[in-house]
Amino acid sequence: MVTESCVSDMDNSQEPETEETPAAELPAELKFLRLLVTGLTGTMIVGLLVLIAVIVIRFNDKSLEFPETLVLPDGVTAEAYTQTKRWQAVVTEDDQVLIYSRATGELSQVIELHQGETAK
């Protein structure tokens, strides 16, 4: 039979470790590895925040709108539009590029595009 004194001795011999028990010093390689992982984590967080900021800034940018002052010929539908300081160009659905003067707003040139041909 097991007596109470034996049971109490067994309980005392298996004391759980507490926070007061000093932890063993970590090896230098492990400290260095922890520093590298922490640095990489910080770098990734900063990079992710920069990417989010760039995406938000880019999508909030006002897109280029087709000017209301350009008058297209009858029956012509614009497919694309671009501009410079001197001219504005409209690409139409029937493969024409209409060049307008920016100063006067008048049509100055019409360029016909042909599919499958290369420039010479």
Biopython code that builds the backbone (N, CA, C, O; Angstrom):
import numpy as np
from Bio.PDB.StructureBuilder import StructureBuilder

atoms = [
    (1, "MET", "N", (0.808, -1.187, 0.000)),
    (1, "MET", "CA", (0.000, 0.000, 0.000)),
    (1, "MET", "C", (0.857, 1.258, 0.000)),
    (1, "MET", "O", (1.952, 1.303, 0.559)),
    (2, "VAL", "N", (0.323, 2.250, -0.635)),
    (2, "VAL", "CA", (1.055, 3.507, -0.713)),
    (2, "VAL", "C", (0.504, 4.434, 0.352)),
    (2, "VAL", "O", (-0.704, 4.649, 0.454)),
    (3, "THR", "N", (1.383, 4.958, 1.112)),
    (3, "THR", "CA", (0.954, 5.862, 2.181)),
    (3, "THR", "C", (0.864, 7.284, 1.659)),
    (3, "THR", "O", (1.340, 7.613, 0.573)),
    (4, "GLU", "N", (0.231, 8.113, 2.481)),
    (4, "GLU", "CA", (0.061, 9.508, 2.071)),
    (4, "GLU", "C", (1.376, 10.245, 1.978)),
    (4, "GLU", "O", (1.529, 11.133, 1.140)),
    (5, "SER", "N", (2.305, 9.903, 2.800)),
    (5, "SER", "CA", (3.592, 10.592, 2.783)),
    (5, "SER", "C", (4.346, 10.296, 1.491)),
    (5, "SER", "O", (5.049, 11.157, 0.962)),
    (6, "CYS", "N", (4.195, 9.075, 0.990)),
    (6, "CYS", "CA", (4.855, 8.727, -0.276)),
    (6, "CYS", "C", (4.225, 9.487, -1.436)),
    (6, "CYS", "O", (4.925, 9.946, -2.338)),
    (7, "VAL", "N", (2.908, 9.616, -1.408)),
    (7, "VAL", "CA", (2.216, 10.334, -2.479)),
    (7, "VAL", "C", (2.610, 11.796, -2.464)),
    (7, "VAL", "O", (2.833, 12.389, -3.519)),
    (8, "SER", "N", (2.698, 12.384, -1.287)),
    (8, "SER", "CA", (3.069, 13.794, -1.212)),
    (8, "SER", "C", (4.511, 13.992, -1.640)),
    (8, "SER", "O", (4.840, 15.033, -2.209)),
    (9, "ASP", "N", (5.389, 13.017, -1.381)),
    (9, "ASP", "CA", (6.775, 13.119, -1.829)),
    (9, "ASP", "C", (6.856, 13.072, -3.352)),
    (9, "ASP", "O", (7.673, 13.765, -3.959)),
    (10, "MET", "N", (6.010, 12.255, -3.962)),
    (10, "MET", "CA", (6.006, 12.152, -5.420)),
    (10, "MET", "C", (5.546, 13.467, -6.048)),
    (10, "MET", "O", (6.096, 13.910, -7.056)),
    (11, "ASP", "N", (4.543, 14.075, -5.447)),
    (11, "ASP", "CA", (4.028, 15.328, -5.983)),
    (11, "ASP", "C", (5.073, 16.433, -5.912)),
    (11, "ASP", "O", (5.175, 17.246, -6.831)),
    (12, "ASN", "N", (5.840, 16.472, -4.845)),
    (12, "ASN", "CA", (6.842, 17.519, -4.667)),
    (12, "ASN", "C", (8.021, 17.339, -5.614)),
    (12, "ASN", "O", (8.669, 18.315, -5.991)),
    (13, "SER", "N", (8.301, 16.107, -5.997)),
    (13, "SER", "CA", (9.465, 15.865, -6.843)),
    (13, "SER", "C", (9.211, 16.284, -8.291)),
    (13, "SER", "O", (10.164, 16.477, -9.046)),
    (14, "GLN", "N", (7.966, 16.426, -8.687)),
    (14, "GLN", "CA", (7.651, 16.794, -10.066)),
    (14, "GLN", "C", (7.039, 18.196, -10.127)),
    (14, "GLN", "O", (5.927, 18.376, -10.623)),
    (15, "GLU", "N", (7.756, 19.158, -9.632)),
    (15, "GLU", "CA", (7.262, 20.535, -9.661)),
    (15, "GLU", "C", (7.308, 21.070, -11.094)),
    (15, "GLU", "O", (8.296, 20.887, -11.804)),
    (16, "PRO", "N", (6.245, 21.718, -11.499)),
    (16, "PRO", "CA", (6.276, 22.301, -12.846)),
    (16, "PRO", "C", (7.230, 23.491, -12.880)),
    (16, "PRO", "O", (7.428, 24.183, -11.880)),
    (17, "GLU", "N", (7.815, 23.712, -14.057)),
    (17, "GLU", "CA", (8.723, 24.845, -14.190)),
    (17, "GLU", "C", (7.906, 26.130, -14.196)),
    (17, "GLU", "O", (6.831, 26.200, -14.791)),
    (18, "THR", "N", (8.423, 27.114, -13.540)),
    (18, "THR", "CA", (7.743, 28.406, -13.490)),
    (18, "THR", "C", (8.544, 29.418, -14.287)),
    (18, "THR", "O", (9.635, 29.124, -14.776)),
    (19, "GLU", "N", (7.990, 30.606, -14.409)),
    (19, "GLU", "CA", (8.679, 31.656, -15.147)),
    (19, "GLU", "C", (9.906, 32.148, -14.395)),
    (19, "GLU", "O", (10.760, 32.819, -14.976)),
    (20, "GLU", "N", (10.003, 31.826, -13.124)),
    (20, "GLU", "CA", (11.148, 32.258, -12.339)),
    (20, "GLU", "C", (12.391, 31.448, -12.670)),
    (20, "GLU", "O", (13.509, 31.869, -12.371)),
    (21, "THR", "N", (12.201, 30.286, -13.287)),
    (21, "THR", "CA", (13.338, 29.456, -13.651)),
    (21, "THR", "C", (14.094, 30.165, -14.770)),
    (21, "THR", "O", (13.490, 30.510, -15.786)),
    (22, "PRO", "N", (15.390, 30.390, -14.614)),
    (22, "PRO", "CA", (16.135, 31.109, -15.649)),
    (22, "PRO", "C", (16.220, 30.277, -16.929)),
    (22, "PRO", "O", (16.486, 29.076, -16.886)),
    (23, "ALA", "N", (15.992, 30.928, -18.055)),
    (23, "ALA", "CA", (16.065, 30.243, -19.346)),
    (23, "ALA", "C", (17.515, 30.166, -19.789)),
    (23, "ALA", "O", (18.327, 31.036, -19.475)),
    (24, "ALA", "N", (17.815, 29.135, -20.504)),
    (24, "ALA", "CA", (19.174, 28.975, -21.010)),
    (24, "ALA", "C", (19.434, 30.050, -22.065)),
    (24, "ALA", "O", (18.525, 30.424, -22.806)),
    (25, "GLU", "N", (20.643, 30.535, -22.135)),
    (25, "GLU", "CA", (21.035, 31.549, -23.112)),
    (25, "GLU", "C", (20.960, 30.952, -24.514)),
    (25, "GLU", "O", (21.436, 29.840, -24.743)),
    (26, "LEU", "N", (20.359, 31.691, -25.460)),
    (26, "LEU", "CA", (20.228, 31.209, -26.831)),
    (26, "LEU", "C", (21.580, 31.258, -27.534)),
    (26, "LEU", "O", (22.371, 32.170, -27.290)),
    (27, "PRO", "N", (21.853, 30.291, -28.403)),
    (27, "PRO", "CA", (23.108, 30.328, -29.161)),
    (27, "PRO", "C", (23.147, 31.552, -30.078)),
    (27, "PRO", "O", (22.103, 32.086, -30.452)),
    (28, "ALA", "N", (24.338, 31.987, -30.434)),
    (28, "ALA", "CA", (24.510, 33.184, -31.264)),
    (28, "ALA", "C", (23.857, 33.013, -32.634)),
    (28, "ALA", "O", (23.281, 33.960, -33.170)),
    (29, "GLU", "N", (23.943, 31.806, -33.202)),
    (29, "GLU", "CA", (23.345, 31.563, -34.511)),
    (29, "GLU", "C", (21.826, 31.731, -34.460)),
    (29, "GLU", "O", (21.216, 32.259, -35.390)),
    (30, "LEU", "N", (21.228, 31.277, -33.363)),
    (30, "LEU", "CA", (19.782, 31.383, -33.222)),
    (30, "LEU", "C", (19.354, 32.839, -33.026)),
    (30, "LEU", "O", (18.316, 33.257, -33.540)),
    (31, "LYS", "N", (20.146, 33.605, -32.288)),
    (31, "LYS", "CA", (19.857, 35.033, -32.130)),
    (31, "LYS", "C", (19.931, 35.745, -33.480)),
    (31, "LYS", "O", (19.085, 36.577, -33.809)),
    (32, "PHE", "N", (20.968, 35.397, -34.256)),
    (32, "PHE", "CA", (21.135, 36.004, -35.575)),
    (32, "PHE", "C", (19.974, 35.634, -36.490)),
    (32, "PHE", "O", (19.465, 36.482, -37.223)),
    (33, "LEU", "N", (19.553, 34.377, -36.453)),
    (33, "LEU", "CA", (18.436, 33.919, -37.267)),
    (33, "LEU", "C", (17.146, 34.643, -36.877)),
    (33, "LEU", "O", (16.362, 35.031, -37.743)),
    (34, "ARG", "N", (16.930, 34.822, -35.583)),
    (34, "ARG", "CA", (15.739, 35.538, -35.133)),
    (34, "ARG", "C", (15.772, 36.988, -35.621)),
    (34, "ARG", "O", (14.741, 37.534, -36.014)),
    (35, "LEU", "N", (16.954, 37.610, -35.597)),
    (35, "LEU", "CA", (17.106, 38.973, -36.093)),
    (35, "LEU", "C", (16.803, 39.046, -37.593)),
    (35, "LEU", "O", (16.138, 39.978, -38.047)),
    (36, "LEU", "N", (17.289, 38.068, -38.359)),
    (36, "LEU", "CA", (17.015, 38.039, -39.796)),
    (36, "LEU", "C", (15.525, 37.874, -40.085)),
    (36, "LEU", "O", (14.980, 38.562, -40.949)),
    (37, "VAL", "N", (14.873, 36.978, -39.377)),
    (37, "VAL", "CA", (13.440, 36.745, -39.583)),
    (37, "VAL", "C", (12.639, 37.993, -39.220)),
    (37, "VAL", "O", (11.692, 38.346, -39.923)),
    (38, "THR", "N", (13.007, 38.654, -38.142)),
    (38, "THR", "CA", (12.319, 39.880, -37.740)),
    (38, "THR", "C", (12.514, 40.972, -38.793)),
    (38, "THR", "O", (11.567, 41.676, -39.143)),
    (39, "GLY", "N", (13.736, 41.109, -39.293)),
    (39, "GLY", "CA", (14.013, 42.099, -40.337)),
    (39, "GLY", "C", (13.245, 41.822, -41.610)),
    (39, "GLY", "O", (12.698, 42.739, -42.223)),
    (40, "LEU", "N", (13.199, 40.555, -42.014)),
    (40, "LEU", "CA", (12.459, 40.177, -43.218)),
    (40, "LEU", "C", (10.965, 40.430, -43.045)),
    (40, "LEU", "O", (10.303, 40.897, -43.972)),
    (41, "THR", "N", (10.439, 40.132, -41.887)),
    (41, "THR", "CA", (9.020, 40.375, -41.619)),
    (41, "THR", "C", (8.704, 41.869, -41.712)),
    (41, "THR", "O", (7.709, 42.262, -42.321)),
    (42, "GLY", "N", (9.546, 42.684, -41.112)),
    (42, "GLY", "CA", (9.344, 44.134, -41.184)),
    (42, "GLY", "C", (9.422, 44.655, -42.606)),
    (42, "GLY", "O", (8.627, 45.504, -43.009)),
    (43, "THR", "N", (10.388, 44.144, -43.372)),
    (43, "THR", "CA", (10.540, 44.556, -44.765)),
    (43, "THR", "C", (9.320, 44.166, -45.587)),
    (43, "THR", "O", (8.851, 44.948, -46.415)),
    (44, "MET", "N", (8.808, 42.972, -45.366)),
    (44, "MET", "CA", (7.629, 42.521, -46.110)),
    (44, "MET", "C", (6.398, 43.352, -45.760)),
    (44, "MET", "O", (5.592, 43.659, -46.638)),
    (45, "ILE", "N", (6.247, 43.713, -44.509)),
    (45, "ILE", "CA", (5.104, 44.536, -44.096)),
    (45, "ILE", "C", (5.188, 45.915, -44.750)),
    (45, "ILE", "O", (4.192, 46.422, -45.265)),
    (46, "VAL", "N", (6.377, 46.521, -44.728)),
    (46, "VAL", "CA", (6.553, 47.832, -45.358)),
    (46, "VAL", "C", (6.297, 47.736, -46.862)),
    (46, "VAL", "O", (5.643, 48.608, -47.433)),
    (47, "GLY", "N", (6.805, 46.687, -47.509)),
    (47, "GLY", "CA", (6.584, 46.500, -48.942)),
    (47, "GLY", "C", (5.117, 46.342, -49.281)),
    (47, "GLY", "O", (4.643, 46.896, -50.273)),
    (48, "LEU", "N", (4.401, 45.596, -48.473)),
    (48, "LEU", "CA", (2.966, 45.403, -48.696)),
    (48, "LEU", "C", (2.212, 46.726, -48.552)),
    (48, "LEU", "O", (1.310, 47.017, -49.337)),
    (49, "LEU", "N", (2.579, 47.519, -47.559)),
    (49, "LEU", "CA", (1.932, 48.824, -47.377)),
    (49, "LEU", "C", (2.219, 49.752, -48.556)),
    (49, "LEU", "O", (1.340, 50.498, -48.987)),
    (50, "VAL", "N", (3.450, 49.707, -49.080)),
    (50, "VAL", "CA", (3.794, 50.530, -50.245)),
    (50, "VAL", "C", (2.984, 50.091, -51.463)),
    (50, "VAL", "O", (2.476, 50.934, -52.202)),
    (51, "LEU", "N", (2.858, 48.783, -51.679)),
    (51, "LEU", "CA", (2.061, 48.282, -52.803)),
    (51, "LEU", "C", (0.604, 48.716, -52.694)),
    (51, "LEU", "O", (0.005, 49.137, -53.684)),
    (52, "ILE", "N", (0.043, 48.617, -51.519)),
    (52, "ILE", "CA", (-1.346, 49.039, -51.325)),
    (52, "ILE", "C", (-1.488, 50.532, -51.608)),
    (52, "ILE", "O", (-2.451, 50.953, -52.250)),
    (53, "ALA", "N", (-0.534, 51.336, -51.133)),
    (53, "ALA", "CA", (-0.588, 52.782, -51.372)),
    (53, "ALA", "C", (-0.492, 53.099, -52.860)),
    (53, "ALA", "O", (-1.216, 53.963, -53.355)),
    (54, "VAL", "N", (0.393, 52.410, -53.579)),
    (54, "VAL", "CA", (0.540, 52.651, -55.018)),
    (54, "VAL", "C", (-0.740, 52.282, -55.760)),
    (54, "VAL", "O", (-1.172, 53.014, -56.650)),
    (55, "ILE", "N", (-1.340, 51.168, -55.406)),
    (55, "ILE", "CA", (-2.582, 50.744, -56.064)),
    (55, "ILE", "C", (-3.701, 51.746, -55.793)),
    (55, "ILE", "O", (-4.443, 52.107, -56.706)),
    (56, "VAL", "N", (-3.825, 52.194, -54.555)),
    (56, "VAL", "CA", (-4.876, 53.162, -54.215)),
    (56, "VAL", "C", (-4.651, 54.476, -54.949)),
    (56, "VAL", "O", (-5.598, 55.060, -55.476)),
    (57, "ILE", "N", (-3.416, 54.947, -54.989)),
    (57, "ILE", "CA", (-3.118, 56.206, -55.673)),
    (57, "ILE", "C", (-3.388, 56.075, -57.168)),
    (57, "ILE", "O", (-3.953, 56.982, -57.779)),
    (58, "ARG", "N", (-2.992, 54.963, -57.753)),
    (58, "ARG", "CA", (-3.158, 54.772, -59.201)),
    (58, "ARG", "C", (-4.633, 54.673, -59.592)),
    (58, "ARG", "O", (-5.044, 55.273, -60.586)),
    (59, "PHE", "N", (-5.423, 53.937, -58.840)),
    (59, "PHE", "CA", (-6.826, 53.770, -59.200)),
    (59, "PHE", "C", (-7.669, 54.998, -58.870)),
    (59, "PHE", "O", (-8.762, 55.150, -59.416)),
    (60, "ASN", "N", (-7.199, 55.858, -58.006)),
    (60, "ASN", "CA", (-7.919, 57.097, -57.723)),
    (60, "ASN", "C", (-7.578, 58.194, -58.721)),
    (60, "ASN", "O", (-8.209, 59.251, -58.723)),
    (61, "ASP", "N", (-6.577, 57.948, -59.575)),
    (61, "ASP", "CA", (-6.170, 58.922, -60.572)),
    (61, "ASP", "C", (-7.300, 59.132, -61.576)),
    (61, "ASP", "O", (-7.911, 58.175, -62.051)),
    (62, "LYS", "N", (-7.564, 60.383, -61.886)),
    (62, "LYS", "CA", (-8.639, 60.692, -62.831)),
    (62, "LYS", "C", (-8.210, 60.239, -64.227)),
    (62, "LYS", "O", (-7.131, 60.597, -64.700)),
    (63, "SER", "N", (-9.044, 59.467, -64.863)),
    (63, "SER", "CA", (-8.716, 58.970, -66.193)),
    (63, "SER", "C", (-8.944, 60.057, -67.238)),
    (63, "SER", "O", (-9.685, 61.016, -67.019)),
    (64, "LEU", "N", (-8.292, 59.879, -68.366)),
    (64, "LEU", "CA", (-8.407, 60.824, -69.464)),
    (64, "LEU", "C", (-9.788, 60.698, -70.098)),
    (64, "LEU", "O", (-10.194, 59.610, -70.505)),
    (65, "GLU", "N", (-10.497, 61.804, -70.180)),
    (65, "GLU", "CA", (-11.842, 61.779, -70.739)),
    (65, "GLU", "C", (-11.836, 62.365, -72.144)),
    (65, "GLU", "O", (-11.037, 63.246, -72.463)),
    (66, "PHE", "N", (-12.722, 61.870, -72.961)),
    (66, "PHE", "CA", (-12.854, 62.367, -74.327)),
    (66, "PHE", "C", (-13.389, 63.793, -74.280)),
    (66, "PHE", "O", (-14.421, 64.045, -73.658)),
    (67, "PRO", "N", (-12.693, 64.739, -74.935)),
    (67, "PRO", "CA", (-13.140, 66.139, -74.870)),
    (67, "PRO", "C", (-14.456, 66.352, -75.621)),
    (67, "PRO", "O", (-14.682, 65.779, -76.686)),
    (68, "GLU", "N", (-15.297, 67.169, -75.055)),
    (68, "GLU", "CA", (-16.596, 67.452, -75.666)),
    (68, "GLU", "C", (-16.473, 68.404, -76.852)),
    (68, "GLU", "O", (-17.397, 68.504, -77.660)),
    (69, "THR", "N", (-15.346, 69.105, -76.966)),
    (69, "THR", "CA", (-15.183, 70.088, -78.036)),
    (69, "THR", "C", (-14.836, 69.455, -79.375)),
    (69, "THR", "O", (-15.006, 70.100, -80.410)),
    (70, "LEU", "N", (-14.356, 68.217, -79.391)),
    (70, "LEU", "CA", (-14.038, 67.553, -80.655)),
    (70, "LEU", "C", (-15.322, 67.103, -81.335)),
    (70, "LEU", "O", (-16.174, 66.458, -80.724)),
    (71, "VAL", "N", (-15.443, 67.450, -82.596)),
    (71, "VAL", "CA", (-16.621, 67.057, -83.367)),
    (71, "VAL", "C", (-16.182, 65.991, -84.361)),
    (71, "VAL", "O", (-15.389, 66.254, -85.265)),
    (72, "LEU", "N", (-16.709, 64.791, -84.181)),
    (72, "LEU", "CA", (-16.382, 63.695, -85.086)),
    (72, "LEU", "C", (-17.279, 63.755, -86.316)),
    (72, "LEU", "O", (-18.417, 64.213, -86.223)),
    (73, "PRO", "N", (-16.784, 63.298, -87.470)),
    (73, "PRO", "CA", (-17.636, 63.241, -88.667)),
    (73, "PRO", "C", (-18.848, 62.350, -88.419)),
    (73, "PRO", "O", (-18.831, 61.499, -87.529)),
    (74, "ASP", "N", (-19.890, 62.548, -89.203)),
    (74, "ASP", "CA", (-21.126, 61.766, -89.048)),
    (74, "ASP", "C", (-20.861, 60.279, -89.246)),
    (74, "ASP", "O", (-20.132, 59.886, -90.156)),
    (75, "GLY", "N", (-21.449, 59.467, -88.400)),
    (75, "GLY", "CA", (-21.340, 58.018, -88.510)),
    (75, "GLY", "C", (-20.051, 57.435, -87.967)),
    (75, "GLY", "O", (-19.835, 56.228, -88.074)),
    (76, "VAL", "N", (-19.195, 58.250, -87.393)),
    (76, "VAL", "CA", (-17.908, 57.776, -86.870)),
    (76, "VAL", "C", (-18.028, 57.581, -85.364)),
    (76, "VAL", "O", (-18.545, 58.438, -84.647)),
    (77, "THR", "N", (-17.537, 56.429, -84.901)),
    (77, "THR", "CA", (-17.548, 56.135, -83.468)),
    (77, "THR", "C", (-16.109, 56.022, -82.978)),
    (77, "THR", "O", (-15.305, 55.294, -83.560)),
    (78, "ALA", "N", (-15.788, 56.740, -81.912)),
    (78, "ALA", "CA", (-14.431, 56.719, -81.364)),
    (78, "ALA", "C", (-14.178, 55.420, -80.612)),
    (78, "ALA", "O", (-15.028, 54.936, -79.865)),
    (79, "GLU", "N", (-12.993, 54.871, -80.826)),
    (79, "GLU", "CA", (-12.592, 53.654, -80.131)),
    (79, "GLU", "C", (-11.477, 53.945, -79.126)),
    (79, "GLU", "O", (-11.399, 53.317, -78.070)),
    (80, "ALA", "N", (-10.616, 54.909, -79.470)),
    (80, "ALA", "CA", (-9.520, 55.283, -78.570)),
    (80, "ALA", "C", (-9.196, 56.758, -78.791)),
    (80, "ALA", "O", (-9.529, 57.344, -79.821)),
    (81, "TYR", "N", (-8.534, 57.339, -77.786)),
    (81, "TYR", "CA", (-8.213, 58.761, -77.836)),
    (81, "TYR", "C", (-6.869, 58.981, -77.166)),
    (81, "TYR", "O", (-6.563, 58.363, -76.147)),
    (82, "THR", "N", (-6.062, 59.872, -77.750)),
    (82, "THR", "CA", (-4.808, 60.276, -77.119)),
    (82, "THR", "C", (-4.529, 61.725, -77.487)),
    (82, "THR", "O", (-5.134, 62.266, -78.412)),
    (83, "GLN", "N", (-3.601, 62.359, -76.752)),
    (83, "GLN", "CA", (-3.329, 63.771, -77.001)),
    (83, "GLN", "C", (-1.884, 64.121, -76.673)),
    (83, "GLN", "O", (-1.221, 63.444, -75.888)),
    (84, "THR", "N", (-1.418, 65.193, -77.294)),
    (84, "THR", "CA", (-0.126, 65.793, -76.970)),
    (84, "THR", "C", (-0.367, 67.285, -76.792)),
    (84, "THR", "O", (-1.513, 67.733, -76.750)),
    (85, "LYS", "N", (0.711, 68.052, -76.688)),
    (85, "LYS", "CA", (0.558, 69.502, -76.545)),
    (85, "LYS", "C", (0.065, 70.155, -77.832)),
    (85, "LYS", "O", (-0.580, 71.202, -77.789)),
    (86, "ARG", "N", (0.371, 69.532, -78.992)),
    (86, "ARG", "CA", (0.017, 70.146, -80.276)),
    (86, "ARG", "C", (-1.188, 69.519, -80.964)),
    (86, "ARG", "O", (-1.856, 70.199, -81.743)),
    (87, "TRP", "N", (-1.492, 68.251, -80.708)),
    (87, "TRP", "CA", (-2.574, 67.597, -81.430)),
    (87, "TRP", "C", (-3.320, 66.598, -80.558)),
    (87, "TRP", "O", (-2.867, 66.211, -79.481)),
    (88, "GLN", "N", (-4.476, 66.199, -81.063)),
    (88, "GLN", "CA", (-5.300, 65.172, -80.437)),
    (88, "GLN", "C", (-5.605, 64.136, -81.509)),
    (88, "GLN", "O", (-5.870, 64.489, -82.658)),
    (89, "ALA", "N", (-5.568, 62.862, -81.141)),
    (89, "ALA", "CA", (-5.830, 61.795, -82.106)),
    (89, "ALA", "C", (-6.985, 60.936, -81.619)),
    (89, "ALA", "O", (-7.092, 60.618, -80.435)),
    (90, "VAL", "N", (-7.846, 60.570, -82.562)),
    (90, "VAL", "CA", (-8.982, 59.702, -82.270)),
    (90, "VAL", "C", (-8.887, 58.505, -83.204)),
    (90, "VAL", "O", (-8.816, 58.669, -84.422)),
    (91, "VAL", "N", (-8.884, 57.307, -82.642)),
    (91, "VAL", "CA", (-8.921, 56.088, -83.445)),
    (91, "VAL", "C", (-10.380, 55.676, -83.534)),
    (91, "VAL", "O", (-11.072, 55.573, -82.521)),
    (92, "THR", "N", (-10.839, 55.442, -84.756)),
    (92, "THR", "CA", (-12.250, 55.121, -84.968)),
    (92, "THR", "C", (-12.440, 53.619, -85.156)),
    (92, "THR", "O", (-11.477, 52.876, -85.345)),
    (93, "GLU", "N", (-13.699, 53.187, -85.099)),
    (93, "GLU", "CA", (-14.012, 51.767, -85.265)),
    (93, "GLU", "C", (-13.744, 51.272, -86.681)),
    (93, "GLU", "O", (-13.534, 50.077, -86.888)),
    (94, "ASP", "N", (-13.750, 52.175, -87.656)),
    (94, "ASP", "CA", (-13.482, 51.760, -89.036)),
    (94, "ASP", "C", (-12.006, 51.934, -89.405)),
    (94, "ASP", "O", (-11.683, 52.183, -90.566)),
    (95, "ASP", "N", (-11.117, 51.805, -88.429)),
    (95, "ASP", "CA", (-9.651, 51.806, -88.599)),
    (95, "ASP", "C", (-9.119, 53.070, -89.269)),
    (95, "ASP", "O", (-8.355, 53.004, -90.232)),
    (96, "GLN", "N", (-9.528, 54.196, -88.755)),
    (96, "GLN", "CA", (-8.978, 55.478, -89.170)),
    (96, "GLN", "C", (-8.440, 56.184, -87.932)),
    (96, "GLN", "O", (-8.946, 56.007, -86.824)),
    (97, "VAL", "N", (-7.401, 56.990, -88.149)),
    (97, "VAL", "CA", (-6.886, 57.845, -87.088)),
    (97, "VAL", "C", (-7.158, 59.278, -87.522)),
    (97, "VAL", "O", (-6.663, 59.729, -88.555)),
    (98, "LEU", "N", (-7.939, 59.980, -86.736)),
    (98, "LEU", "CA", (-8.278, 61.369, -87.030)),
    (98, "LEU", "C", (-7.402, 62.260, -86.158)),
    (98, "LEU", "O", (-7.436, 62.165, -84.931)),
    (99, "ILE", "N", (-6.613, 63.131, -86.802)),
    (99, "ILE", "CA", (-5.709, 64.027, -86.080)),
    (99, "ILE", "C", (-6.333, 65.424, -86.073)),
    (99, "ILE", "O", (-6.629, 65.992, -87.125)),
    (100, "TYR", "N", (-6.526, 65.963, -84.871)),
    (100, "TYR", "CA", (-7.105, 67.291, -84.696)),
    (100, "TYR", "C", (-6.045, 68.235, -84.145)),
    (100, "TYR", "O", (-5.232, 67.853, -83.303)),
    (101, "SER", "N", (-6.066, 69.474, -84.632)),
    (101, "SER", "CA", (-5.181, 70.499, -84.100)),
    (101, "SER", "C", (-5.669, 70.892, -82.708)),
    (101, "SER", "O", (-6.862, 71.121, -82.505)),
    (102, "ARG", "N", (-4.773, 70.968, -81.778)),
    (102, "ARG", "CA", (-5.160, 71.324, -80.415)),
    (102, "ARG", "C", (-5.483, 72.819, -80.316)),
    (102, "ARG", "O", (-6.335, 73.227, -79.527)),
    (103, "ALA", "N", (-4.803, 73.616, -81.115)),
    (103, "ALA", "CA", (-5.015, 75.067, -81.066)),
    (103, "ALA", "C", (-6.374, 75.455, -81.643)),
    (103, "ALA", "O", (-7.080, 76.286, -81.072)),
    (104, "THR", "N", (-6.737, 74.854, -82.774)),
    (104, "THR", "CA", (-7.977, 75.254, -83.441)),
    (104, "THR", "C", (-9.116, 74.269, -83.229)),
    (104, "THR", "O", (-10.283, 74.646, -83.340)),
    (105, "GLY", "N", (-8.801, 73.016, -82.928)),
    (105, "GLY", "CA", (-9.820, 71.993, -82.753)),
    (105, "GLY", "C", (-10.329, 71.429, -84.066)),
    (105, "GLY", "O", (-11.283, 70.651, -84.078)),
    (106, "GLU", "N", (-9.696, 71.816, -85.188)),
    (106, "GLU", "CA", (-10.129, 71.357, -86.506)),
    (106, "GLU", "C", (-9.400, 70.080, -86.903)),
    (106, "GLU", "O", (-8.272, 69.827, -86.482)),
    (107, "LEU", "N", (-10.081, 69.282, -87.729)),
    (107, "LEU", "CA", (-9.499, 68.055, -88.251)),
    (107, "LEU", "C", (-8.382, 68.423, -89.220)),
    (107, "LEU", "O", (-8.629, 69.121, -90.204)),
    (108, "SER", "N", (-7.161, 67.968, -88.962)),
    (108, "SER", "CA", (-6.035, 68.331, -89.818)),
    (108, "SER", "C", (-5.528, 67.173, -90.664)),
    (108, "SER", "O", (-4.896, 67.403, -91.695)),
    (109, "GLN", "N", (-5.787, 65.934, -90.256)),
    (109, "GLN", "CA", (-5.268, 64.800, -91.014)),
    (109, "GLN", "C", (-6.101, 63.559, -90.722)),
    (109, "GLN", "O", (-6.576, 63.367, -89.603)),
    (110, "VAL", "N", (-6.272, 62.713, -91.745)),
    (110, "VAL", "CA", (-6.938, 61.424, -91.587)),
    (110, "VAL", "C", (-5.964, 60.354, -92.059)),
    (110, "VAL", "O", (-5.453, 60.424, -93.177)),
    (111, "ILE", "N", (-5.707, 59.370, -91.216)),
    (111, "ILE", "CA", (-4.790, 58.280, -91.553)),
    (111, "ILE", "C", (-5.598, 56.994, -91.612)),
    (111, "ILE", "O", (-6.279, 56.634, -90.652)),
    (112, "GLU", "N", (-5.518, 56.295, -92.758)),
    (112, "GLU", "CA", (-6.209, 55.019, -92.928)),
    (112, "GLU", "C", (-5.300, 53.898, -92.428)),
    (112, "GLU", "O", (-4.130, 53.832, -92.806)),
    (113, "LEU", "N", (-5.821, 53.038, -91.602)),
    (113, "LEU", "CA", (-5.073, 51.880, -91.126)),
    (113, "LEU", "C", (-5.553, 50.651, -91.875)),
    (113, "LEU", "O", (-6.751, 50.484, -92.104)),
    (114, "HIS", "N", (-4.615, 49.788, -92.258)),
    (114, "HIS", "CA", (-4.953, 48.567, -92.980)),
    (114, "HIS", "C", (-4.415, 47.384, -92.199)),
    (114, "HIS", "O", (-3.233, 47.355, -91.858)),
    (115, "GLN", "N", (-5.255, 46.418, -91.913)),
    (115, "GLN", "CA", (-4.867, 45.231, -91.159)),
    (115, "GLN", "C", (-3.945, 44.354, -91.993)),
    (115, "GLN", "O", (-4.181, 44.159, -93.185)),
    (116, "GLY", "N", (-2.896, 43.826, -91.373)),
    (116, "GLY", "CA", (-2.018, 42.866, -92.023)),
    (116, "GLY", "C", (-0.898, 43.479, -92.832)),
    (116, "GLY", "O", (-0.023, 42.741, -93.284)),
    (117, "GLU", "N", (-0.870, 44.767, -93.042)),
    (117, "GLU", "CA", (0.209, 45.395, -93.794)),
    (117, "GLU", "C", (1.258, 45.910, -92.830)),
    (117, "GLU", "O", (0.951, 46.316, -91.710)),
    (118, "THR", "N", (2.498, 45.887, -93.284)),
    (118, "THR", "CA", (3.585, 46.414, -92.472)),
    (118, "THR", "C", (4.039, 47.735, -93.063)),
    (118, "THR", "O", (3.909, 47.972, -94.264)),
    (119, "ALA", "N", (4.565, 48.580, -92.216)),
    (119, "ALA", "CA", (5.052, 49.878, -92.678)),
    (119, "ALA", "C", (6.334, 49.684, -93.473)),
    (119, "ALA", "O", (7.166, 48.844, -93.129)),
    (120, "LYS", "N", (6.489, 50.467, -94.539)),
    (120, "LYS", "CA", (7.694, 50.371, -95.384)),
    (120, "LYS", "C", (8.489, 51.631, -95.275)),
    (120, "LYS", "O", (9.539, 51.755, -95.906)),
]
sb = StructureBuilder()
sb.init_structure("model")
sb.init_model(0)
sb.init_chain("A")
sb.init_seg("    ")
for serial, (resi, resn, name, xyz) in enumerate(atoms, 1):
    if name == "N":
        sb.init_residue(resn, " ", resi, " ")
    sb.init_atom(name, np.array(xyz, "f"), 0.0, 1.0, " ", f" {name:<3s}", serial, name[0])
structure = sb.get_structure()
